[in-house]
Structure formats: C-alpha cells, structure tokens
Amino acid sequence: MDNFKVDIARESDDLGIRTLLDNNPVPGKISLLYQKNPSYFQASDVASKYSNTIVIKNNQKDVVAVQTTAIRDLYLDRQKRQIAYLSNLRVDKKYQGQRILKEGFELLKKIYPKFETPFLFSTIIAGNSKLTKKRKDGLQFECYGNYHTKLVILHKKKKNIDERYKIIRGSRELLEDIVVFLQKEGSKKNLYPVFDYNDFIRGDLFKDFDIKDFYVAMDNDEIVGVVGKWDQNKFKQNTVVEYNGIYKYRKIYNSLSKFYKMPQLPKIDETINFAYISFIATKDNDPNIFSNLLKAVYNDNIDSKYLYLALGLHENDPLLGVGKDFRCINYTSKLYFNYWQKPEMLYNFDIGIPYIELATL
C-alpha cells in the first residue's frame, strides 16, 4: 500500500505534473486532456499575482495528485480584493476514491493564511458531488450557481449585425480607453479581474494576448462594448481522448460537416485549435452589444485554424442568452466559494452577476 507524501511543488516537479495531466482526461461529451506544455507553472501563473501548487506523490515519487491556488486581484462588491482561485485539481485515476486529497487540503489549510484572502473560489464540473460534500472541519464548498461554458462552433458567417455599432480592433492608442471601460463595466460583476494599462503592455499577466485582438464596439465616439480573442494554444492544449453521445459518430458527423461546410471534429489524440472569448464587458451589460461583438469575432475566424471559440458565463448573466444564436457544445460547472470557517462577509452575501474569466481557469 502506498504511503503518500504531500509537499509544495518545485520546478523539478513540472514534468511529473504534466505527466499526470497527460494521463488523466476530463470526461464529457468530448473527453479531453487539459495539458499545459511546455511548462505547467507558466500556464498556471496566467492572470495571477502568484500561485502556489501542492503535489501528492506515491512511493515511486510519481505525482499522483495536484492542486494550484492562484492569487488574483478581482472585484467584489465593486471593491478591489485579493481572492484565491482553487484550480487545476487533478487526481490520478488509479488513486481516485482513496481520500488522498484530505492530506493535500490539510496542507493548504496550513499555508492559506499567507495568501491574505477572505476565501477561495472554484469551478467544478456538475455532478462531482463526492468532492463537494460537507465535511466536518474540512474545506467547505458553498455553491453559488451554475457556470456555463459554450464552445461556439465556427460554421458560416453571421448576418444581422446592428449597423448602429462600429466594430474596430484594439490598438495601443485605444488601449487606455479600453481598460477604463473594462474596469468601469467589469467592476459591476463580482470576480471580474482587476488590471491596468501596463498589464497589457508588459504581457506577463495575460500571456500571448495581443492588443489588436480586442474587438471594440463604438456608438459614435463612445466605447460601448469590448471582448478579446485570446489564443493560448502555445502554452495550454486540449487533446481529444474520446467522443461520447452523438459525437461517438464522428465519421458520420464529419461527412455531413463537409456537405454543410462546417469544421471537422479532430481525430483521437489530436489537439484542438481554438480561442477564448475573454474580457467580456458591455455598457449596462447589454446582450445586443455582446451579440454584435461575438458575431464580429466569429465572422473574422471562419476558415481559420480554429474549430471553435470558447466562452464562459454565469447563469445569472443576461449575456448568456446570446449563445442561442450560435451552434454550441455546452458544458455546465458549479461555482463554489471555499473556506474552512465561513467569513462574516459571506453571510447574506448576494452573488449578483458574477464573471469568471474562462481563459484563466
């Protein structure tokens, strides 16, 4: 029987962590490996001030479980707060059900005070009730609703773009105004990221994001909406392991796709090329403006290397309804706030319309 060792991860653990990710797919309609090559740590630090990773190893010193806590500046009740995101929790399939995470969470509890955050938050695929059940003195998972991921399949160009709005691309000259707008509108949503002009100039916080990949909706001379197209394929990869449900019939689907001029589903073991729709904000959270921005990004990427555009929105967000205008593959997760002792600020807390940046999960 294995004796497990729990420790803070070091750079020397990078290969072991990536091997764990390579061997343990996440189930779904399309079962995927969520890989982080060439460096787990570089990928995990994206959009974070810093991160802390815990690893659990077996007798052979193989990494059999990993969990990263990413410290981020986010809005909470319109105020800038430092919040910890509980991310990249993965257990080797051979050890699932052996309660090895208990020791990992105990170590997290010991080091948690240094993060100086009021609580953690996490997103977990719906149906994973074993992890989130209430445990005495353990890490608590308080649910704050459903978080929906939509993979918008790139098919044929969309029409009916509202001519009232002019859609332009980002530039360094426009960047300051873009950031001001994003923070003004984004601060209205809990967990929206806090950033400034220099974060986009330096490029370290939002790795590989290009300023020109901002799409900006203008009403005369006023910015009324912004989204970004963020390609992370150079440091994060999604590789197909298995198709389930209707997607089992990939060959039939691909034959029909040729007829309808739709993208082909990748082969097993093939990496999917896609981009995230990020930094979503519209004036007064207007779905019509978001629809026009999404259509603009969508139309620009027909016949590109991308199979789909990925976006994530909470069930409380009216912007989510825009997805009905597109052909999508849908995934549902749960949003949780995590703590060992419930902080006073969460009593009678109204989640409102939260925003979790999908590209940073």
MARKEDREN-497599 format. One line per 5 residues: their letters; for each residue x, y, z of N, C-alpha, C. Coordinates in steps of 0.001 Angstrom, whole numbers. Last residue first. Layout:
a> X Y Z X Y Z X Y Z ~ ...
END
This chain:
ltale> -9107 29673 -16107 -9480 28552 -15249 -8544 27373 -15482 ~ -8761 31775 -17805 -7833 31697 -16674 -8191 30553 -15715 ~ -10725 31835 -19699 -9362 31608 -20169 -8357 31449 -19036 ~ -13019 32593 -18273 -12817 31197 -18671 -11371 30901 -19038 ~ -13377 34577 -15611 -12687 34573 -16891 -12300 33142 -17279
iypig> -16512 35032 -14316 -15272 34251 -14143 -14630 34137 -15502 ~ -18652 37192 -12827 -17955 36951 -14095 -16655 36217 -13770 ~ -21953 37306 -11319 -20500 37130 -11288 -19933 36930 -12691 ~ -24408 39214 -10403 -23963 38633 -11677 -22447 38492 -11610 ~ -25064 38345 -7064 -25381 39213 -8200 -25101 38515 -9520
idfny> -24540 37227 -4641 -23568 36987 -5703 -23819 37877 -6901 ~ -24852 38618 -1575 -25579 38499 -2836 -24569 38374 -3964 ~ -24586 37351 1709 -23888 37855 521 -24722 37593 -736 ~ -25362 36512 4192 -26275 37386 3444 -25604 38006 2222 ~ -22026 36022 4901 -23381 35901 5441 -24256 36957 4753
lmepk> -19586 36741 3946 -20404 35881 3103 -21788 35595 3684 ~ -18270 38217 5871 -18734 38930 4687 -19628 38079 3788 ~ -17387 36368 7756 -18572 37162 8066 -19152 37821 6817 ~ -16421 33207 6354 -16141 34599 6723 -17428 35392 6893 ~ -16566 30000 7699 -17258 30959 6839 -16956 32384 7272
qwynf> -13690 28173 7700 -14632 28859 8570 -15263 29993 7767 ~ -12678 27236 5350 -12752 26313 6482 -13700 26882 7539 ~ -13986 27701 2012 -13432 28211 3269 -13468 27083 4298 ~ -15088 28725 -1220 -14476 27717 -354 -13853 28377 877 ~ -17749 28948 -3455 -16862 29690 -2570 -16399 28688 -1511
ylkst> -18262 27604 -6726 -18234 27435 -5274 -17350 28505 -4639 ~ -20192 26937 -9537 -19316 27920 -8893 -19422 27745 -7388 ~ -20238 24079 -11595 -20776 24781 -10430 -19724 25758 -9918 ~ -20716 23738 -15164 -19956 23572 -13925 -20707 24287 -12803 ~ -21583 22363 -18255 -22042 23059 -17049 -21144 22707 -15867
ynicr> -21124 22894 -21731 -20684 22236 -20500 -21186 23055 -19313 ~ -22099 22521 -25132 -22297 23150 -23824 -21784 22268 -22686 ~ -21388 23556 -28329 -21269 22416 -27417 -21255 23022 -26018 ~ -23505 25459 -30556 -22569 25338 -29434 -22534 23921 -28869 ~ -24318 27742 -32975 -24236 26297 -32742 -23149 26054 -31705
fdkgv> -26013 30716 -31830 -24851 30018 -32381 -24988 28515 -32131 ~ -27941 31972 -30451 -27816 32350 -31859 -26686 31608 -32561 ~ -27668 31317 -27829 -28710 30604 -28589 -28634 30908 -30081 ~ -25830 33026 -26639 -25358 31739 -27159 -26386 31011 -28010 ~ -27158 35094 -25467 -26635 35320 -26815 -26194 34004 -27455
gllpd> -27677 34447 -22850 -28707 34171 -23842 -28246 34359 -25267 ~ -25586 35471 -21356 -25572 34044 -21683 -26572 33713 -22784 ~ -26106 38040 -20615 -25305 37843 -21824 -25304 36396 -22276 ~ -27363 37914 -18130 -28198 38007 -19335 -27424 37813 -20642 ~ -26191 35749 -15709 -25772 36795 -16640 -26670 36819 -17876
nehlg> -26654 33646 -14064 -27336 34903 -13744 -27101 35993 -14786 ~ -24961 31619 -14905 -26381 31511 -15235 -27157 32798 -14950 ~ -21898 33014 -16235 -22719 32502 -15140 -24189 32506 -15543 ~ -19952 31975 -19057 -20768 32965 -18362 -21614 32285 -17289 ~ -17316 31591 -21381 -17964 31133 -20159 -18703 32254 -19481
lalyl> -16322 30417 -24640 -16671 31490 -23707 -17397 30894 -22506 ~ -14352 29635 -27409 -14833 29199 -26096 -15131 30408 -25221 ~ -14789 28866 -30775 -14471 29925 -29827 -15104 29541 -28495 ~ -13432 26136 -32790 -14480 26861 -32072 -13898 28022 -31278 ~ -11345 25508 -34469 -12569 24720 -34556 -13725 25474 -33898
yksdi> -9099 27661 -36217 -9863 27337 -35017 -11093 26499 -35334 ~ -7799 28553 -38430 -7317 27283 -37878 -8182 26803 -36724 ~ -10587 29863 -40371 -9304 29983 -39688 -8871 28592 -39200 ~ -13099 29830 -41462 -11996 29336 -42312 -10622 29583 -41689 ~ -13994 32524 -39395 -14460 31481 -40313 -13291 31126 -41232
ndnyv> -13139 34715 -38000 -12392 33462 -37815 -13003 32272 -38546 ~ -14762 36865 -38382 -13343 37029 -38730 -12588 35712 -38701 ~ -17159 35924 -37315 -17031 36085 -38763 -15582 36216 -39204 ~ -16507 35961 -34519 -16917 34732 -35208 -16670 34856 -36711 ~ -16163 38679 -34047 -15043 37755 -33838 -15294 36466 -34618
aklln> -18797 39516 -34727 -17628 40077 -35407 -16411 39166 -35266 ~ -20404 38126 -32934 -20549 37867 -34373 -19337 38383 -35154 ~ -19570 39366 -30579 -19312 37940 -30785 -19423 37573 -32262 ~ -20526 41988 -31006 -19092 41730 -30830 -18755 40272 -31115 ~ -23293 41508 -31139 -22589 42101 -32275 -21088 41870 -32200
sfinp> -23767 40468 -28570 -24067 39674 -29755 -23317 40194 -30975 ~ -23126 42682 -26969 -22296 41471 -26903 -22521 40593 -28132 ~ -25262 44345 -27671 -23890 44770 -27975 -22965 43561 -27965 ~ -27357 42805 -26662 -27308 43122 -28090 -25910 43558 -28512 ~ -26994 42688 -23870 -26768 41486 -24685 -26655 41788 -26175
dndkt> -25420 45005 -21833 -26375 44899 -22942 -26076 43667 -23806 ~ -24347 46042 -19431 -24474 44589 -19636 -25487 44264 -20746 ~ -23889 48730 -19603 -25112 48298 -18921 -25410 46817 -19155 ~ -21739 48008 -22198 -22399 49084 -21467 -23728 48594 -20912 ~ -19945 44960 -21643 -20752 45838 -22476 -21423 46888 -21598
aifsi> -17251 42706 -21685 -17929 43791 -20978 -18713 44619 -21992 ~ -14923 40152 -21412 -16261 40496 -21898 -16856 41609 -21039 ~ -12365 38937 -21568 -12514 40366 -21244 -13872 40889 -21747 ~ -12660 36510 -24309 -12266 36975 -22978 -12564 38461 -22803 ~ -13020 33642 -25931 -13624 34973 -25911 -13469 35483 -24479
yafni> -10210 31664 -26936 -11165 32091 -25910 -11752 33456 -26263 ~ -9833 29388 -29693 -9500 30635 -28994 -10591 30958 -27994 ~ -8324 26302 -30815 -9453 27160 -30508 -8947 28430 -29839 ~ -7466 23180 -31985 -7131 24603 -32066 -8391 25421 -31794 ~ -6937 20227 -30246 -7933 21135 -30814 -7381 22556 -30835
tedik> -4839 17515 -31095 -5053 18712 -30287 -6005 19660 -31013 ~ -5681 14070 -31273 -5360 15316 -31964 -5683 16499 -31055 ~ -6551 11751 -30162 -5161 12136 -29896 -4734 13396 -30649 ~ -8952 11274 -32715 -8483 10925 -31375 -6988 11220 -31293 ~ -9374 14139 -34902 -9164 12715 -34646 -8813 12509 -33169
plqpm> -11826 16835 -34651 -10473 16285 -34709 -10453 14775 -34467 ~ -14542 17519 -36822 -14108 17145 -35480 -12741 16486 -35562 ~ -14391 20161 -39217 -14314 18733 -38928 -13923 18511 -37471 ~ -16698 22876 -39711 -15396 22338 -39314 -15478 20848 -38984 ~ -18972 22756 -42584 -18681 23001 -41174 -17310 22430 -40823
kyfks> -20323 22441 -45038 -19154 23317 -44929 -18901 23756 -43496 ~ -22175 20507 -45323 -22664 21794 -44822 -21537 22812 -44612 ~ -20516 18467 -46235 -21643 18882 -47064 -22124 20273 -46661 ~ -18782 18191 -44094 -18245 18575 -45401 -19354 19128 -46290 ~ -20546 17314 -42129 -19914 18621 -41988 -19340 19113 -43310
lsnyi> -21150 14753 -42884 -22197 15771 -43005 -21604 17172 -42935 ~ -18652 13668 -42244 -19163 13565 -43617 -20239 14611 -43868 ~ -18527 14160 -39518 -17581 14841 -40395 -18010 14771 -41855 ~ -20588 12486 -38590 -20663 13934 -38359 -19762 14674 -39338 ~ -19486 10024 -39274 -20741 10444 -39910 -20885 11966 -39798
kryky> -17248 10115 -37603 -17062 9971 -39054 -18310 10411 -39812 ~ -18371 10329 -35008 -17548 11401 -35563 -17433 11316 -37081 ~ -20272 9311 -33183 -20375 9075 -34623 -19626 10178 -35374 ~ -19964 10306 -30717 -19375 8986 -31000 -19304 8732 -32499 ~ -21491 12536 -30441 -20176 12739 -31041 -19406 11429 -31231
ignye> -23720 11761 -29064 -23849 11909 -30508 -22496 12034 -31200 ~ -21756 10189 -26572 -23060 10662 -27027 -23108 10720 -28539 ~ -18203 10968 -26970 -19343 10310 -26325 -20653 10906 -26847 ~ -14831 10397 -27868 -16103 11059 -28164 -17236 10250 -27544 ~ -11638 10854 -26319 -12792 10006 -26631 -13995 10893 -26963
vvtnq> -9503 12643 -26375 -9262 11265 -25947 -10388 10350 -26412 ~ -8060 15530 -27731 -9215 14629 -27732 -8786 13212 -27347 ~ -6555 18074 -25819 -6370 16956 -26735 -7512 15969 -26593 ~ -5783 21340 -25445 -6871 20395 -25222 -6773 19301 -26279 ~ -3107 23177 -23969 -3643 22385 -25067 -4786 21495 -24588
kfknq> -1247 26094 -23444 -2315 25226 -22927 -2934 24496 -24116 ~ 672 27468 -24869 1023 27033 -23514 -72 26217 -22823 ~ -236 27937 -27416 1203 27743 -27249 1571 27288 -25843 ~ -2951 28455 -27297 -2519 27132 -27730 -1021 26878 -27548 ~ -4396 30653 -26626 -3460 30143 -25622 -2836 28808 -26030
dwkgv> -5734 33507 -27862 -5208 32218 -28310 -4136 31764 -27321 ~ -8458 35419 -27348 -7197 35038 -26701 -6820 33619 -27112 ~ -10133 38227 -28175 -9897 36859 -28668 -8503 36440 -28198 ~ -12219 40216 -26074 -10910 39880 -26608 -10892 38455 -27125 ~ -14675 42845 -26241 -14289 41459 -25975 -12876 41271 -26525
vgvie> -16649 45626 -25284 -15316 45084 -25579 -15330 43584 -25351 ~ -18749 48506 -25784 -18543 47076 -25562 -17148 46645 -25975 ~ -18827 51169 -26206 -19997 50589 -25542 -19849 49081 -25318 ~ -17083 54142 -26526 -16934 52689 -26393 -18134 52150 -25619 ~ -18172 56768 -28622 -18208 56172 -27290 -17989 54659 -27371
dndma> -18596 58101 -30945 -17224 58120 -30403 -17126 57452 -29036 ~ -20989 55982 -32144 -20348 57269 -32449 -18931 57232 -31887 ~ -20279 53392 -30394 -21523 54086 -30726 -21144 55551 -30881 ~ -18223 50594 -30971 -18314 52045 -30832 -19719 52515 -31214 ~ -16734 47784 -29636 -17968 48314 -30220 -18054 49800 -29912
vyfdk> -13779 46117 -30310 -14368 47237 -29584 -15602 47741 -30336 ~ -11755 43442 -29617 -12811 43910 -30516 -13624 44935 -29726 ~ -8322 42738 -29282 -9519 43340 -28705 -10475 43704 -29838 ~ -6167 42032 -30753 -7251 41057 -30686 -8376 41497 -29758 ~ -4223 43883 -30434 -5050 44021 -31639 -6186 43005 -31677
idfdk> -2897 42962 -28171 -3817 44094 -28041 -4732 44220 -29248 ~ -2729 39518 -27624 -2310 40616 -28474 -3354 41737 -28407 ~ -1597 37297 -25186 -2732 38091 -25657 -2203 39301 -26409 ~ 570 35918 -24166 228 35701 -25581 -1047 36422 -26018 ~ -515 36297 -20835 463 35711 -21749 -136 35455 -23133
fldgr> -1155 38491 -18957 -2048 37895 -19959 -1197 37372 -21118 ~ 1095 39153 -17464 -115 38722 -16782 -1066 37994 -17732 ~ 3005 39932 -19355 3292 38794 -18493 2028 38267 -17814 ~ 2628 42205 -20914 2287 40907 -21497 2527 39717 -20606 ~ 3069 44983 -20786 4124 44038 -20382 3878 42649 -20959
ifdny> 587 45940 -21715 1822 46347 -22374 2943 45353 -22062 ~ -1283 44929 -19972 -1353 44516 -21379 -102 44904 -22157 ~ -519 46122 -17621 -644 44666 -17650 -700 44141 -19088 ~ -706 48853 -18056 613 48225 -18148 547 46699 -18167 ~ -3460 49384 -17609 -2855 49570 -18934 -1564 48763 -19068
dfvpy> -4642 46881 -15280 -4405 48242 -15735 -3715 48219 -17096 ~ -7241 44962 -13584 -5987 45107 -14328 -5822 46559 -14730 ~ -9226 42570 -12048 -8696 43932 -11945 -7378 43977 -12715 ~ -11880 40441 -13241 -10466 40732 -12960 -10143 42219 -12933 ~ -14852 39820 -11387 -14260 40338 -12629 -12814 40744 -12331
lnkks> -16043 39099 -9024 -14956 38244 -9504 -14412 38667 -10866 ~ -19172 40648 -9692 -18271 40012 -8736 -17319 39047 -9443 ~ -19542 43436 -11744 -19707 41989 -11620 -18696 41424 -10634 ~ -18827 46015 -11965 -20210 45777 -11557 -20473 44286 -11322 ~ -16357 46091 -13084 -16425 46196 -11620 -17837 45973 -11086
gekql> -16812 46196 -15839 -16475 44920 -15207 -16619 44949 -13699 ~ -17218 48910 -16362 -18337 47977 -16512 -18063 46654 -15789 ~ -14680 49982 -15587 -15933 50624 -15202 -17090 49629 -15247 ~ -12845 48265 -16774 -12895 48339 -15320 -14180 49004 -14833 ~ -13396 48685 -19503 -13491 47340 -18923 -13612 47400 -17406
fvvid> -12846 51460 -19776 -14195 50933 -19992 -14365 49562 -19323 ~ -10098 51514 -19242 -11020 52316 -18419 -12439 51773 -18548 ~ -9197 49878 -21349 -9017 49452 -19955 -9956 50213 -19034 ~ -9859 51480 -23582 -10402 50123 -23436 -10349 49684 -21986 ~ -8301 53740 -23159 -9768 53866 -23124 -10439 52513 -22961
eller> -5779 52578 -23486 -6132 53223 -22218 -7645 53357 -22075 ~ -5846 51620 -26206 -5782 50716 -25057 -6206 51369 -23746 ~ -5688 53073 -28480 -7021 52933 -27900 -7002 52205 -26559 ~ -3016 52909 -29144 -3603 54236 -28979 -4960 54163 -28271 ~ -2673 50183 -29520 -2039 50810 -28365 -2651 52195 -28089
sgrii> -5849 48709 -30352 -4560 49283 -30713 -3958 49901 -29459 ~ -8504 46518 -31465 -7709 47199 -30463 -6400 47723 -31018 ~ -10838 47183 -34148 -9867 46354 -33438 -9052 47202 -32466 ~ -14388 47940 -34159 -12997 48187 -34539 -12077 47302 -33707 ~ -17625 48174 -35216 -16694 47284 -34515 -15289 47543 -35040
kyred> -20183 50388 -34654 -18999 50152 -35475 -18028 49303 -34658 ~ -23640 50045 -34399 -22343 49898 -33752 -21250 49647 -34786 ~ -25752 50151 -36099 -25569 51285 -35184 -24181 51249 -34553 ~ -26041 47819 -37435 -25201 48842 -38065 -25010 50071 -37178 ~ -25897 44715 -36061 -26527 46018 -35883 -25596 47117 -36408
inkkk> -25864 42000 -38219 -25082 42798 -37275 -25657 44208 -37255 ~ -27069 40076 -39880 -27880 40853 -38931 -27043 41530 -37847 ~ -25137 37040 -40130 -25646 38309 -40651 -26344 39067 -39514 ~ -22221 35051 -39891 -23463 35537 -39306 -23850 36882 -39924 ~ -20770 32492 -41917 -20822 33872 -41423 -22215 34242 -40933
khliv> -20705 29157 -40590 -20802 30099 -41702 -21077 31488 -41136 ~ -18915 28048 -38184 -19653 27424 -39283 -19691 28358 -40487 ~ -17458 27189 -35244 -17334 28112 -36375 -17900 27448 -37625 ~ -19156 26671 -32255 -18612 26040 -33459 -18611 27042 -34608 ~ -18386 27632 -29166 -19140 28143 -30318 -18489 27628 -31595
lkthy> -18848 26228 -26295 -17881 26109 -27375 -18630 26446 -28663 ~ -19548 27574 -23221 -20081 27358 -24557 -18930 27328 -25564 ~ -20082 26883 -19882 -19076 27018 -20927 -19719 26687 -22263 ~ -21659 28274 -17117 -21844 27598 -18404 -20703 27927 -19363 ~ -22166 27663 -13805 -21293 28375 -14729 -21297 27603 -16040
ngyce> -24722 27966 -11336 -24113 27268 -12469 -23273 28209 -13326 ~ -24324 28780 -7771 -24969 28694 -9072 -24139 28000 -10140 ~ -22674 28691 -5533 -23238 29974 -5961 -23714 29901 -7412 ~ -22159 26500 -2812 -22488 26687 -4219 -23139 28053 -4466 ~ -19421 26014 -845 -20743 26647 -854 -21075 27054 -2288
fqlgd> -17517 23718 542 -17869 24130 -820 -19290 24685 -784 ~ -14876 23666 2962 -16298 23711 2611 -16482 24233 1190 ~ -12470 21515 4181 -12722 22617 3267 -14174 22560 2803 ~ -13429 20257 7485 -12761 20219 6186 -13059 21453 5362 ~ -14895 20107 9784 -13561 20713 9882 -12799 20710 8552
krkkt> -16844 17717 8239 -16563 18395 9499 -15106 18835 9524 ~ -17878 18325 4941 -17036 17545 5845 -16751 18360 7100 ~ -20215 18128 2327 -19792 18794 3549 -19018 17846 4445 ~ -19067 17460 -1029 -19937 17197 115 -19346 17775 1395 ~ -17415 17761 -3234 -18008 18962 -2643 -18907 18703 -1441
lksng> -16555 15292 -4125 -15562 16285 -3730 -16186 17398 -2903 ~ -18962 14030 -4756 -18061 13444 -3757 -17087 14489 -3231 ~ -20217 15337 -6863 -20714 15581 -5506 -19792 15015 -4426 ~ -20001 16285 -9655 -18883 15811 -8827 -19210 16045 -7354 ~ -22018 17488 -11080 -22136 16053 -10828 -21033 15485 -9963
aiits> -20288 19893 -13041 -21525 19468 -12378 -21569 17952 -12241 ~ -16930 20644 -12417 -17902 20080 -13342 -19101 19544 -12575 ~ -16262 23556 -10573 -16151 22095 -10653 -17268 21572 -11538 ~ -14408 26287 -9592 -15436 25815 -10518 -15205 24329 -10738 ~ -13891 28252 -6607 -13553 27164 -7522 -14705 26920 -8476
flfpt> -12298 30486 -4277 -13426 30067 -5095 -12948 29020 -6094 ~ -11616 31296 -808 -11210 30815 -2119 -12470 30622 -2956 ~ -11493 34281 1256 -11988 32945 915 -11366 32533 -408 ~ -9969 36512 1806 -11086 36183 2701 -11659 34787 2475 ~ -6364 36232 1824 -7616 36345 1072 -8771 35912 1974
efkpy> -3628 35806 2481 -4346 37012 2899 -5573 37270 2025 ~ -1842 33775 2156 -2450 34329 950 -3216 35620 1231 ~ -1165 32823 4620 -197 33709 3962 -774 34347 2699 ~ -3246 31069 5380 -3179 32432 5949 -2222 33371 5220 ~ -2662 28566 3981 -3670 29504 3484 -3551 30910 4078
ikkll> -1069 26618 4995 -385 27709 4303 -1355 28816 3875 ~ -2928 24908 6231 -1794 25436 6994 -1182 26656 6321 ~ -4663 24238 4151 -5186 24960 5309 -4061 25611 6112 ~ -2943 22753 2529 -3466 24019 2032 -3986 24870 3184 ~ -2671 20514 4163 -1508 21364 3925 -1950 22733 3415
efgek> -5301 19586 3959 -4778 19953 5276 -3536 20833 5147 ~ -5494 18980 1269 -6279 20107 1771 -5816 20534 3156 ~ -3783 16746 1289 -3471 17912 477 -4210 19139 953 ~ -5144 14970 2878 -3868 15497 3365 -3455 16740 2586 ~ -7372 14524 1182 -7556 15039 2540 -6272 15676 3062
lirqg> -6769 13281 -1165 -6848 14739 -1179 -6946 15340 216 ~ -6955 10594 -848 -5613 11173 -726 -5649 12695 -716 ~ -9140 8905 -886 -9136 10017 57 -7755 10662 213 ~ -9435 7084 -2873 -8590 6702 -1733 -8399 7839 -723 ~ -10775 7932 -5101 -11542 7189 -4111 -10738 6786 -2891
qykkd> -8083 7522 -7359 -9342 8176 -7025 -10153 7304 -6076 ~ -5839 6310 -8250 -5892 6623 -6821 -7178 7342 -6422 ~ -5931 5998 -10950 -5628 4799 -10146 -5812 5041 -8652 ~ -6247 8567 -11946 -7417 7674 -11922 -7186 6427 -11084 ~ -4793 11183 -10081 -4594 10056 -10984 -5737 9057 -10829
vrlns> -6517 14223 -9811 -6055 13018 -9117 -5903 11905 -10142 ~ -6436 17754 -9810 -6436 16527 -10594 -5851 15381 -9774 ~ -7281 21040 -10013 -7325 19885 -9114 -7434 18614 -9937 ~ -7010 23627 -11120 -6221 22501 -11632 -6163 21315 -10671 ~ -7597 25884 -8293 -7598 25449 -9691 -6810 24164 -9921
lyaiq> -9062 28249 -6520 -8661 26855 -6318 -8735 26160 -7676 ~ -8067 31530 -6188 -8802 30586 -7038 -8214 29193 -6865 ~ -8402 34073 -3805 -7659 32878 -4227 -8562 31955 -5037 ~ -8289 37636 -4043 -9067 36402 -3876 -8252 35235 -4420 ~ -8142 40867 -3026 -7279 39745 -3370 -8030 38459 -3023
rkqrd> -10311 43341 -4437 -9958 42417 -3358 -8996 41361 -3901 ~ -11791 46391 -5109 -10668 45521 -5435 -10321 44666 -4236 ~ -15357 46523 -5110 -14082 46877 -4486 -13006 45886 -4929 ~ -17784 45648 -5984 -17197 46810 -6669 -15890 47291 -6053 ~ -18102 43218 -4678 -18919 44370 -4275 -18290 45682 -4748
lyldr> -15013 42580 -5873 -16030 42011 -5004 -16807 43178 -4413 ~ -12722 41990 -8484 -13725 42867 -7880 -14701 42053 -7037 ~ -9359 40787 -7912 -10687 40702 -8506 -11609 41701 -7829 ~ -6210 39588 -8238 -6936 40801 -7889 -8254 40802 -8656 ~ -5356 36270 -7124 -5722 37237 -8153 -6374 38477 -7545
iattq> -3538 33362 -6796 -3937 34583 -6095 -4152 35685 -7129 ~ -4305 29993 -7087 -3855 31181 -7819 -4409 32429 -7142 ~ -3320 26930 -6140 -4064 28075 -5639 -3481 29317 -6290 ~ -3533 23692 -7542 -2897 25003 -7547 -3845 26049 -6973 ~ -2834 20307 -7092 -3812 21379 -6898 -3046 22689 -6802
vavvd> -2516 16839 -7883 -2003 18209 -7924 -3151 19175 -7677 ~ -1384 13464 -7603 -2426 14480 -7432 -1766 15850 -7407 ~ 801 11980 -8146 -494 11323 -8344 -1669 12266 -8087 ~ 4017 11895 -9254 2960 12833 -8861 1620 12182 -9189 ~ 6113 9336 -7980 5304 9841 -9089 4267 10820 -8537
kqnnk> 7574 8080 -6065 7785 9522 -6231 7124 10058 -7494 ~ 6793 5612 -5414 7741 5711 -6530 8077 7164 -6874 ~ 4872 6061 -3501 6165 5500 -3080 7234 5632 -4148 ~ 3429 9210 -4721 3363 7848 -4191 4762 7356 -3815 ~ 2654 12656 -3885 3443 11648 -4586 3283 10277 -3920
ivitn> 985 15622 -4505 981 14401 -3694 1683 13323 -4510 ~ 1572 19149 -4458 1613 17849 -5138 1566 16730 -4101 ~ 388 22440 -4795 625 21305 -3896 618 20022 -4719 ~ 1387 25690 -5675 947 24366 -6122 1354 23297 -5110 ~ 466 29005 -5911 1072 28010 -5023 510 26635 -5395
syksa> 1129 32094 -7644 379 30866 -7401 1180 29930 -6516 ~ 476 35604 -8124 1379 34475 -7900 511 33251 -7637 ~ -1321 37058 -9569 -198 37755 -8947 901 36752 -8631 ~ -2525 35773 -12734 -2390 35688 -11282 -1203 36514 -10790 ~ -2678 35402 -15452 -3698 36249 -14824 -3630 36244 -13300
vdsaq> -818 32426 -15285 -1500 33393 -16138 -2629 34080 -15359 ~ 336 30407 -13864 526 31769 -13358 -232 32817 -14165 ~ -21 28090 -15265 -824 28287 -14061 -726 29699 -13513 ~ 1901 28252 -17273 482 28280 -17638 -394 28602 -16434 ~ 4232 28020 -15753 3992 29228 -16540 2523 29357 -16902
fyspn> 3880 25431 -14689 3913 26589 -13801 3670 27889 -14556 ~ 3973 23679 -16872 2770 23762 -16040 2747 25064 -15255 ~ 5262 24246 -20020 5509 24441 -18592 4186 24559 -17846 ~ 4707 24057 -22762 5841 23298 -22243 6073 23415 -20733 ~ 1661 22508 -21703 3024 22353 -22221 3458 23656 -22899
kqyll> -727 21344 -20224 -43 22625 -20046 1423 22443 -20414 ~ -3927 19912 -21078 -2474 19867 -20942 -1892 21270 -20833 ~ -6538 18136 -20543 -6210 19553 -20383 -4720 19635 -20061 ~ -7945 15821 -22648 -6801 16068 -21785 -6570 17571 -21749 ~ -11467 15082 -22835 -10273 15842 -23199 -9162 15728 -22167
sikgp> -14297 13855 -24394 -13361 13634 -23292 -12000 14204 -23686 ~ -17114 15418 -25172 -15803 15160 -25784 -14817 15053 -24634 ~ -18868 15227 -23124 -19319 14847 -24455 -18122 14594 -25366 ~ -16585 14018 -20561 -17597 14929 -21086 -18074 14425 -22432 ~ -13733 13817 -18294 -14849 13269 -19070 -15820 14348 -19528
vpnnd> -10391 14554 -18725 -11605 15035 -18067 -12795 14576 -18898 ~ -7674 12143 -18503 -8617 13008 -19216 -9788 13421 -18351 ~ -4666 11635 -17548 -5953 11654 -16849 -6914 12629 -17515 ~ -2146 11857 -18586 -2687 10503 -18415 -4080 10463 -17796 ~ -1349 14494 -18613 -1353 13762 -19887 -2059 12415 -19792
lltri> -1324 15148 -15911 -2356 15726 -16772 -2483 14953 -18079 ~ 992 13666 -15175 -307 13392 -14549 -1447 13919 -15424 ~ 2887 15032 -16704 2618 13615 -16987 1281 13190 -16393 ~ 2880 17483 -15424 2384 17425 -16798 2107 15988 -17238 ~ 4008 16686 -12985 2650 17235 -13013 2076 17133 -14419
gldds> 6557 15856 -13823 5665 14906 -13163 4218 15375 -13176 ~ 7607 18277 -14831 7380 17144 -15736 6408 16141 -15128 ~ 7709 19831 -12403 6927 20250 -13569 6607 19077 -14494 ~ 9249 19453 -10221 8042 18625 -10314 7248 18887 -11597 ~ 11225 21331 -10226 11615 19973 -10621 10420 19035 -10740
eraid> 9986 23517 -9097 10162 23492 -10554 10516 22096 -11055 ~ 7830 22042 -6570 9013 22776 -7005 9107 22698 -8528 ~ 4966 22090 -4426 5638 21734 -5671 6833 22636 -5941 ~ 4837 21107 -1083 4746 22233 -2010 5546 21880 -3262 ~ 3477 17796 -472 4504 18836 -379 4159 19994 -1319
vkfnd> 2904 14594 816 2297 15852 387 3318 16965 571 ~ 3189 11249 39 3902 12411 545 3282 13665 -55 ~ 1688 8162 987 1709 9353 155 2450 10484 850 ~ 2362 4876 681 2405 5964 1643 2595 7240 841 ~ 482 2227 -786 1289 3437 -909 1214 4307 336
m> 842 -1196 0 0 0 0 877 1246 0
END
